[in-house]
Amino acid sequence: MRFILAAATLFLAAPAMAEAPMTEAAPTLTFERVFASPSLDGPAPRQVKLSPDGRFLTLLRNRPEERERYDLWGYDIETREWRMLVDSAKLGSGRELSEDEKMQRERARVGSLKGIISYQWASDGAGVLVPLDGDLFLARLDGTVTRLTDTEANELNPGLSSKGGYVSFVRDRRLWVGPVGGETQPVTPAGEAETIRWGEAEFVAQEEMHRLQGYWWSPDDRRIVVQRTEEASVGVVTRAAIGATGTKVFDQRYPAAGTDNAVVDLYVIDPDGGNKIKVDLGLNADIYVARVDWAPDASAIYVQRQDRAQTRIDVLKVDPATGASAIWFTEKAARSDYWINLTDNYRFLKDGSLLWWSERDGFGHFHRFASGQWTQLTRGTSPTTTLVGLDEAAGTFTYQAVKDVLTQQVYRARLDGTGEPELLTDPAFTNAASMDGKGRLLYVTRSAPGQPPQSYLATPDGKQVAWIEENRVAGEHPYAPFLAGHVVPEYGTIAAEDGTPLHWMMLKPKMEPGKRYPVFFSHYGGPGPQMVTKGWGGALAQAIVDRGYIYFVLDNRGSANRGVDFEQPIYRAMGGAEVRDQKAGAEFLKSLPFVDPAKIATYGWSYGGYMTLKMLEADPGLYAAGIAGAPVTRWELYDTHYTERYMGDPREMKAAYDKASVIPDATKIADPMLLIHGMADDNVVFENASELISVLQENNVPFEMMLYPGYTHRVSGPKIGPHVWNGIFRFLAAHGVTPPTKE
């Protein structure tokens, strides 16, 4: 479950500017200002890429006056000059997108963005393919833009072929291909059932596997691997998107836990639609096609076939001429009571070897597979997290790794495993990076408790070449007026029941001696996001602190970047160890002399909303109030790939599902509870909320709720965001969870 931490959620870490001279009182930071434009974080570039010739850097930059609208910009590395390449407001039509594209954007977590959300360089560096408002454009560096399509139907999943000779996209459930600037034609069959889709990733691939692609061009442009998806066996969920002035009903194919998945096949097709060759994926159709890649010389296709239990991946080597396959190697879960975390952290090398990320020793590390033998390249209890880039000529690869749990750094190591990794970034910041395809330039994004995200270009050894966004909080920076009142976070650990250290973060308001303060106790709790880091976290936590609340976050067991053993306790036991760890956090807070033990409110969104409900059920009276945003309430309502990864198949693990459900113990909720949900949520479908609402009402259990017509899993925007957060604090005030009065 790639649960997004939606508008009613806090950022990954609390903000912490360096202290400023207290020349005058800073203005109070309101929720209205937090969600308004320009963003208080400063510029937020997306999709940073280098041109094939290495001269230009391109990115999507949001507008100061409209923070969620993005335009395409180019930076000439030689002249160090910027210019806008595509103005989305001038070029776009503003027409409504198709439901398929809306849902794809939700899967990609860009549903709220406007303008340009993706683009692709042509391999010759002559132009950039830009999808906009359902049509395709080719933008050139001289400022000219050519429209490639102009139809009522939307072009989904657009792309350029590897050598740049063809443009391709999905329309009407078929894959279309044509020369750039020429006529396109469908290359997959017509007249098939509506349950068949070509060239699209199925729902769980998009939502849970981080795979948005449904077709893959060969490096020589001679062939395309195309996914064929048959959804007839997938159950239909009638999803009512309840809006402000009406309701749209969608029959959505949704593979709920314990039910049939879509049947996925792969075919190798010529660009003109000829020679359709089926890939042999094995006899068992109940598998996941996790990843598909071509060998650099186009001699083979590599398919990652994952079993339904997600404890095994077979990497198949496929002959593109015949579709015949054989198992190249198999990756198994690190423990018998664990799962495999899918990854994009691998690369096929020109010599036929493979750079591969694995948790087989209990922590994420890189290995090289050559001539049937494995060589481990990184080691230790600090997990590697991301493959940044590769320079085969120099024999090096660049990657990110966790440093002291709370920061990430960028390192360079040798592909032959010799020598020690080289640190490329400043440890005073938490860093992330990307590289061009040949490993010639490094693009680094960094932040710190006292610095919102900065980005710069560097040489492969980490030496800074030029700022992309220095983003200093000074002068006209949007956050500068609030700098004087910014609160520096404190960090620490407490012990879980098994002695494991759990990291916490706290921001304190201005306190008067002898007074006790309420706590806004935020959590996520589920597998994946790490909430406590020493990076910039945005302004939302600061706005809460400005209201006189202590802001507190704790990362429980089950969250990422601590290794297999730290994540494992949630295996087939969701809502268990996480709830107990958060309870330890509440008990720690109650022991502090400046905390009002009767005023600890707990809040979470998505998995965090589920956690709020489980926490209130497990320990009535421990929390003064709870806010549950878009919660899962019964795991049988969520999808196969996410839920079964951690909980197993409900047809085999009924007792575990019953114990993890919110519904059986809902009547134990005795503390004030606010339920929030978007009424068009296609991720955590509204039935999760309606079932809980019904149980509470039928058993005369008091609670409050705020529902948002037309909003999906992300309830956000310049007006809605403040409505959510002002409503939360009105709820807390109504139940006495308020700061002490000032003297």
URHU-V219500 format. One record per residue. N is the residue number from 1. PSI is psi in whole degrees, 0 to 359 (999 if undefined). D_CENTER is the distance of its C-alpha to the mean C-alpha in Angstrom with 1 decimal. Layout:
((N	PSI	D_CENTER) (N	PSI	D_CENTER))
//
This chain:
((1	112	9.7) (2	68	6.0) (3	125	7.6) (4	148	6.6) (5	92	9.0) (6	189	11.1) (7	322	14.2) (8	51	16.1) (9	164	14.0) (10	159	14.4) (11	179	12.6) (12	338	11.8) (13	153	15.5) (14	143	18.6) (15	152	20.2) (16	85	23.4) (17	153	25.6) (18	147	28.7) (19	139	31.6) (20	157	33.5) (21	131	37.2) (22	67	38.0) (23	327	40.2) (24	160	39.4) (25	136	37.2) (26	149	33.7) (27	153	32.9) (28	136	31.0) (29	111	27.4) (30	161	26.9) (31	328	24.0) (32	317	25.4) (33	326	25.0) (34	321	21.5) (35	359	20.2) (36	173	22.9) (37	149	23.0) (38	159	23.1) (39	136	20.1) (40	344	21.3) (41	349	18.8) (42	192	20.8) (43	145	19.6) (44	76	15.9) (45	149	16.1) (46	159	13.4) (47	57	13.9) (48	127	16.7) (49	153	19.1) (50	142	22.6) (51	157	25.3) (52	330	27.0) (53	359	30.0) (54	5	28.1) (55	324	29.8) (56	143	27.2) (57	132	23.7) (58	153	21.8) (59	165	18.9) (60	123	17.7) (61	131	19.1) (62	159	19.0) (63	142	22.3) (64	322	23.9) (65	349	25.4) (66	89	22.4) (67	341	19.2) (68	6	17.0) (69	130	19.2) (70	140	18.6) (71	162	21.5) (72	126	21.9) (73	151	23.7) (74	144	25.5) (75	120	26.8) (76	112	30.0) (77	330	29.9) (78	313	33.7) (79	346	34.7) (80	43	31.7) (81	143	31.6) (82	150	28.8) (83	148	29.2) (84	127	27.4) (85	321	27.2) (86	122	26.1) (87	109	26.5) (88	328	24.3) (89	323	26.6) (90	322	29.8) (91	328	28.7) (92	154	26.6) (93	337	28.4) (94	7	26.2) (95	159	26.8) (96	137	24.7) (97	159	22.2) (98	160	22.8) (99	324	21.2) (100	316	19.6) (101	322	17.9) (102	315	16.8) (103	324	15.2) (104	321	13.6) (105	322	12.1) (106	318	10.9) (107	322	9.3) (108	0	7.7) (109	36	6.7) (110	24	9.8) (111	333	12.4) (112	352	14.0) (113	154	14.6) (114	166	18.1) (115	226	20.0) (116	125	18.6) (117	349	14.9) (118	164	15.6) (119	167	18.7) (120	132	20.4) (121	140	23.4) (122	146	26.6) (123	335	27.7) (124	359	30.9) (125	9	29.2) (126	340	31.3) (127	179	28.6) (128	130	25.1) (129	125	23.9) (130	111	22.4) (131	138	21.3) (132	121	22.2) (133	41	23.0) (134	356	23.4) (135	173	25.6) (136	142	25.6) (137	152	27.2) (138	113	28.2) (139	133	28.3) (140	161	30.6) (141	347	31.0) (142	2	34.3) (143	352	32.7) (144	148	33.7) (145	129	31.4) (146	129	32.3) (147	128	31.2) (148	330	30.6) (149	152	30.2) (150	81	31.6) (151	163	31.3) (152	325	30.6) (153	150	28.2) (154	143	24.7) (155	110	23.8) (156	153	20.5) (157	49	18.7) (158	152	21.2) (159	160	21.9) (160	147	24.7) (161	167	26.4) (162	320	26.3) (163	359	29.6) (164	8	29.1) (165	338	31.9) (166	153	30.1) (167	145	27.6) (168	154	26.0) (169	170	24.0) (170	131	23.9) (171	132	26.3) (172	41	27.8) (173	17	26.0) (174	154	27.7) (175	131	26.9) (176	142	28.9) (177	145	30.0) (178	163	32.5) (179	148	33.6) (180	124	32.0) (181	354	34.0) (182	192	35.9) (183	139	35.9) (184	155	33.1) (185	153	33.9) (186	139	32.3) (187	7	32.3) (188	160	31.5) (189	152	33.9) (190	165	34.9) (191	14	36.2) (192	169	33.9) (193	155	32.7) (194	348	30.0) (195	1	28.0) (196	130	27.7) (197	140	25.1) (198	139	25.2) (199	9	22.6) (200	140	19.6) (201	140	17.0) (202	169	17.6) (203	307	15.5) (204	333	14.2) (205	316	13.5) (206	314	11.2) (207	322	9.7) (208	335	9.7) (209	2	10.8) (210	27	8.4) (211	108	11.8) (212	347	12.5) (213	148	16.0) (214	5	19.1) (215	155	21.7) (216	118	22.4) (217	143	25.3) (218	155	27.6) (219	337	28.2) (220	8	31.7) (221	9	30.9) (222	337	33.2) (223	161	31.0) (224	132	27.8) (225	125	26.0) (226	133	25.2) (227	133	23.5) (228	123	25.7) (229	124	24.2) (230	115	26.7) (231	9	25.4) (232	328	28.9) (233	353	28.4) (234	134	25.2) (235	150	26.0) (236	127	25.9) (237	124	24.4) (238	106	26.1) (239	118	23.4) (240	113	25.2) (241	93	23.4) (242	115	25.7) (243	183	26.2) (244	325	28.6) (245	9	31.4) (246	174	30.8) (247	129	28.8) (248	136	27.4) (249	127	27.3) (250	129	25.1) (251	100	25.9) (252	129	22.5) (253	112	22.5) (254	112	20.3) (255	88	20.7) (256	154	20.9) (257	133	21.3) (258	4	24.7) (259	178	25.3) (260	141	25.5) (261	169	22.7) (262	151	23.2) (263	121	25.4) (264	127	24.0) (265	159	26.5) (266	140	26.4) (267	145	29.2) (268	121	30.3) (269	144	31.7) (270	155	33.7) (271	339	32.7) (272	4	35.7) (273	1	34.8) (274	172	37.3) (275	62	37.3) (276	114	34.6) (277	124	34.3) (278	136	32.4) (279	135	30.4) (280	107	31.6) (281	4	28.7) (282	173	31.1) (283	331	33.0) (284	116	30.3) (285	347	28.3) (286	66	26.1) (287	172	23.5) (288	133	20.1) (289	100	20.0) (290	315	16.9) (291	151	17.6) (292	132	20.4) (293	152	21.9) (294	146	25.3) (295	149	27.6) (296	330	28.2) (297	10	31.7) (298	13	30.7) (299	342	33.0) (300	159	30.5) (301	138	27.3) (302	124	25.1) (303	128	23.3) (304	111	21.2) (305	114	22.6) (306	135	21.0) (307	161	23.2) (308	327	22.3) (309	347	22.5) (310	40	19.9) (311	2	22.3) (312	139	23.4) (313	123	22.4) (314	124	25.3) (315	111	24.9) (316	137	27.4) (317	121	29.4) (318	136	30.5) (319	114	33.5) (320	341	32.6) (321	332	36.3) (322	340	36.7) (323	357	33.4) (324	143	34.8) (325	158	32.4) (326	152	32.7) (327	120	30.6) (328	312	30.0) (329	168	28.6) (330	134	26.8) (331	128	24.1) (332	158	24.5) (333	149	22.7) (334	336	23.8) (335	159	25.6) (336	339	27.2) (337	48	25.3) (338	181	21.8) (339	177	19.3) (340	126	17.8) (341	118	14.2) (342	155	13.4) (343	156	12.8) (344	12	13.3) (345	68	15.4) (346	160	18.7) (347	132	21.3) (348	128	24.6) (349	160	27.4) (350	336	30.4) (351	6	32.8) (352	356	31.3) (353	177	29.5) (354	131	25.8) (355	125	23.6) (356	138	21.4) (357	136	19.0) (358	151	20.1) (359	24	20.2) (360	336	23.8) (361	12	25.4) (362	348	23.2) (363	151	20.8) (364	120	18.5) (365	163	21.0) (366	142	22.1) (367	158	25.0) (368	132	27.1) (369	116	28.7) (370	132	32.0) (371	39	35.1) (372	7	33.9) (373	147	33.5) (374	140	30.5) (375	122	30.5) (376	130	28.1) (377	331	27.1) (378	154	25.3) (379	168	26.2) (380	177	26.0) (381	3	24.2) (382	106	21.7) (383	144	18.9) (384	150	17.7) (385	327	13.9) (386	133	13.6) (387	119	16.4) (388	314	17.0) (389	175	20.1) (390	133	23.5) (391	93	27.1) (392	325	29.2) (393	321	32.4) (394	349	32.0) (395	34	30.9) (396	159	27.8) (397	153	24.1) (398	139	21.6) (399	165	18.7) (400	148	16.8) (401	152	17.9) (402	136	17.9) (403	117	21.1) (404	36	22.7) (405	318	19.6) (406	354	18.6) (407	160	18.1) (408	141	16.9) (409	167	19.4) (410	134	20.0) (411	161	22.8) (412	135	25.0) (413	168	26.8) (414	144	29.3) (415	343	28.8) (416	1	32.1) (417	3	31.0) (418	157	33.7) (419	177	33.6) (420	147	31.2) (421	147	27.7) (422	124	28.0) (423	129	26.0) (424	351	25.0) (425	168	23.5) (426	120	24.9) (427	348	24.4) (428	350	24.9) (429	161	21.3) (430	132	17.9) (431	151	17.0) (432	159	14.6) (433	163	16.1) (434	165	16.5) (435	162	19.8) (436	170	21.8) (437	336	22.7) (438	4	26.0) (439	30	24.8) (440	330	27.1) (441	148	25.0) (442	130	22.2) (443	117	19.8) (444	133	18.9) (445	131	16.8) (446	156	18.0) (447	169	18.4) (448	169	20.6) (449	335	21.7) (450	15	24.2) (451	119	22.3) (452	168	19.5) (453	130	17.5) (454	158	20.1) (455	145	19.9) (456	160	22.8) (457	144	24.1) (458	161	25.7) (459	166	27.9) (460	338	26.8) (461	10	28.4) (462	358	26.4) (463	127	29.1) (464	135	28.0) (465	313	29.3) (466	146	28.2) (467	139	25.9) (468	310	23.4) (469	104	22.6) (470	322	24.7) (471	42	23.6) (472	137	26.4) (473	87	26.9) (474	164	30.4) (475	243	32.6) (476	6	30.9) (477	137	27.3) (478	332	26.0) (479	349	25.5) (480	320	29.0) (481	339	30.9) (482	1	29.0) (483	320	29.2) (484	333	32.4) (485	9	31.0) (486	142	27.8) (487	133	27.5) (488	130	26.7) (489	155	24.7) (490	151	26.3) (491	153	24.8) (492	185	26.3) (493	152	26.1) (494	166	27.7) (495	135	28.5) (496	175	27.1) (497	335	29.8) (498	9	29.9) (499	354	30.1) (500	130	26.6) (501	132	25.7) (502	127	23.0) (503	138	21.7) (504	163	22.0) (505	140	21.9) (506	136	24.4) (507	134	25.4) (508	141	28.9) (509	175	30.7) (510	127	34.2) (511	148	36.3) (512	140	40.0) (513	136	42.0) (514	354	42.6) (515	154	40.0) (516	146	37.1) (517	148	33.7) (518	160	31.2) (519	131	27.7) (520	102	24.4) (521	100	22.6) (522	146	18.9) (523	158	16.7) (524	295	13.6) (525	336	15.3) (526	175	13.3) (527	139	12.1) (528	260	9.2) (529	135	8.6) (530	118	11.7) (531	328	13.1) (532	106	16.3) (533	164	16.4) (534	53	19.0) (535	173	17.0) (536	140	17.3) (537	4	15.8) (538	187	17.0) (539	352	20.0) (540	316	19.2) (541	322	20.4) (542	322	23.4) (543	325	24.4) (544	316	24.5) (545	323	26.6) (546	338	28.8) (547	359	29.7) (548	16	31.2) (549	146	28.6) (550	135	27.4) (551	127	23.7) (552	137	22.6) (553	141	19.5) (554	132	19.8) (555	115	17.5) (556	170	19.1) (557	142	19.6) (558	338	16.8) (559	168	14.0) (560	172	12.9) (561	22	14.8) (562	1	18.2) (563	170	19.2) (564	313	20.1) (565	331	22.7) (566	326	20.5) (567	331	18.0) (568	327	20.8) (569	344	22.5) (570	357	20.2) (571	117	21.3) (572	31	23.1) (573	42	23.4) (574	145	20.4) (575	16	21.7) (576	275	24.1) (577	324	23.5) (578	318	20.7) (579	320	23.2) (580	323	25.9) (581	319	24.0) (582	327	23.2) (583	318	26.9) (584	324	27.9) (585	318	26.0) (586	319	27.9) (587	324	31.2) (588	315	30.6) (589	317	30.2) (590	339	33.4) (591	351	35.2) (592	136	34.7) (593	340	37.7) (594	2	35.9) (595	133	33.7) (596	108	35.1) (597	343	34.6) (598	4	35.2) (599	54	32.4) (600	111	29.1) (601	136	26.6) (602	141	23.3) (603	140	20.2) (604	158	16.8) (605	139	14.4) (606	241	13.1) (607	326	13.6) (608	325	15.2) (609	318	17.4) (610	315	18.5) (611	318	19.2) (612	312	21.4) (613	316	23.5) (614	324	24.0) (615	319	24.9) (616	323	27.4) (617	320	28.9) (618	327	29.3) (619	71	31.0) (620	134	32.8) (621	345	34.0) (622	324	31.8) (623	144	29.6) (624	331	31.2) (625	162	28.7) (626	141	25.2) (627	121	22.6) (628	109	20.4) (629	127	17.8) (630	54	16.7) (631	145	17.6) (632	134	17.9) (633	338	21.7) (634	122	22.6) (635	343	20.5) (636	345	22.6) (637	350	21.0) (638	172	17.5) (639	166	16.8) (640	306	18.3) (641	317	15.8) (642	306	13.7) (643	314	16.8) (644	336	19.4) (645	318	17.4) (646	329	18.1) (647	351	21.0) (648	181	22.9) (649	126	24.6) (650	339	26.0) (651	340	29.2) (652	342	29.8) (653	45	28.2) (654	318	29.5) (655	321	30.4) (656	320	27.0) (657	318	25.4) (658	319	28.2) (659	326	27.8) (660	342	24.0) (661	149	24.6) (662	331	25.0) (663	312	27.8) (664	326	30.8) (665	16	30.8) (666	328	29.8) (667	353	33.5) (668	351	33.2) (669	112	31.2) (670	346	33.9) (671	157	32.1) (672	133	31.1) (673	132	27.8) (674	122	25.9) (675	129	23.7) (676	136	21.4) (677	140	19.9) (678	135	19.2) (679	1	21.9) (680	25	20.1) (681	122	17.0) (682	359	16.2) (683	288	13.4) (684	91	15.4) (685	152	18.6) (686	339	21.3) (687	331	23.6) (688	317	21.8) (689	315	23.2) (690	325	26.5) (691	318	27.4) (692	315	27.0) (693	314	28.9) (694	314	31.7) (695	316	32.1) (696	318	32.4) (697	316	34.7) (698	339	36.9) (699	15	37.4) (700	39	38.1) (701	120	35.3) (702	142	34.6) (703	171	31.2) (704	157	29.7) (705	154	27.1) (706	114	25.5) (707	146	24.3) (708	100	22.8) (709	136	24.3) (710	351	22.3) (711	144	18.9) (712	216	16.0) (713	337	13.3) (714	110	12.7) (715	94	16.1) (716	161	16.3) (717	169	18.7) (718	336	21.7) (719	318	23.9) (720	320	21.8) (721	307	19.8) (722	326	23.2) (723	317	24.5) (724	309	21.9) (725	325	22.5) (726	324	26.3) (727	321	26.5) (728	317	25.0) (729	337	27.5) (730	319	30.4) (731	313	29.7) (732	318	29.8) (733	322	33.0) (734	337	34.6) (735	20	34.3) (736	11	35.6) (737	79	32.5) (738	158	33.6) (739	160	34.4) (740	153	38.1) (741	146	40.4) (742	143	41.1) (743	999	44.7))
//
